[in-house]
Amino acid sequence: MTERISLSAPAKINISLRILGKRPDGFHELETLMVPIGLADEIEIAHGAGKEISLTCNDPEIPVGPDNLCVKAAEAFREATGLDHGISITLLKKVPHGAGLGGGSSDAVAVLRGLNELFDHPLVEEELHQIAASLGSDIPFFLGQCPAWCRGRGEILEPAPALPKRRLLLIKPPFPVPTAWAYKRYAELKAQGATVPREPAQHLGELEIINDLEAPVFEKYLLLPVMKQWLREQSGVESAFMTGSGSTMVAVIKPDAASDEIIALKQGITSEFGETMWICETGWDSDAG
């Protein structure tokens, strides 16, 4: 039997995020195009002593108790399989939390996949999907590891066509945006009949880039719309938008942008918005483009 396994847990961005209405179960009906990117956490899973599930993480801000999605995924796996073995999980965080990049959800899927391999595949893909859907709305997406349209609460997946090759610059300010708050505020604005000013359309190939959560998030976190506008004015940037519920902004780099333009862009972000900005240059995950 395999003793330990190491996996990558890629982050994602939302190219499009539309909220279609409120569901009877209280969740929002979504239509979103999610794409895995090259930025990823690293996870190692091994057999543990006794029957304990233990999690260690390099980021002291990440809780490692029963509320962590990795621990919840391990518990759900044990419940589904009837196993009561000890499990040891080591998480190397590279994806910032509260960023709209899906790091925690991707980590949970890596744990499910890793445990299934560690224990000689007791669950089929459909069973893994059911567990993933029970843990969170965007978690099933990460089982597919490819661009997908996600509908319903996010659990209904349809593979999306390959995307044009692009480099991405991710910029996260030193604050998170709580996902539940963003959706709640969106619903409040909708109920008030608030109209959102329509910005000039942005596209990635034939796809329109849109995020319905920008309006409620930008209303409170005033730095983000300023950053979006600034990014859109830079010569090497093809488009700029917030991913998920934020707070990460994505700058899509023009395909003909020179390397010194990208270097100047990074320096400009730091100069304009401060040294506390987390900046990461990446691209689509290997299967996304």
Secondary structure, DSSP 8 states (H G I E B T S, - for coil): ---EEEEEEEEEEEEEEEEEEE-TTSSEEEEEEEEEEEEEEEEEEEEESTT-EEEEES-TTS--STTSHHHHHHHHHHHHHT---EEEEEEE--S-SSSSS-HHHHHHHHHHHHHHHHTT--S-HHHHHHHHHHH-TTTTHHHH-S-EEEEETTTEEEE-------EEEEEE-SS---HHHHHHHHHHHHHTT--------EEETTEEEEETTHHHHHHH-THHHHHHHHHHTSTTEEEEEE-TTSS-EEEEE-TT--HHHHHHHHHHHHHHH-TT-EEEEEEB-TTT-
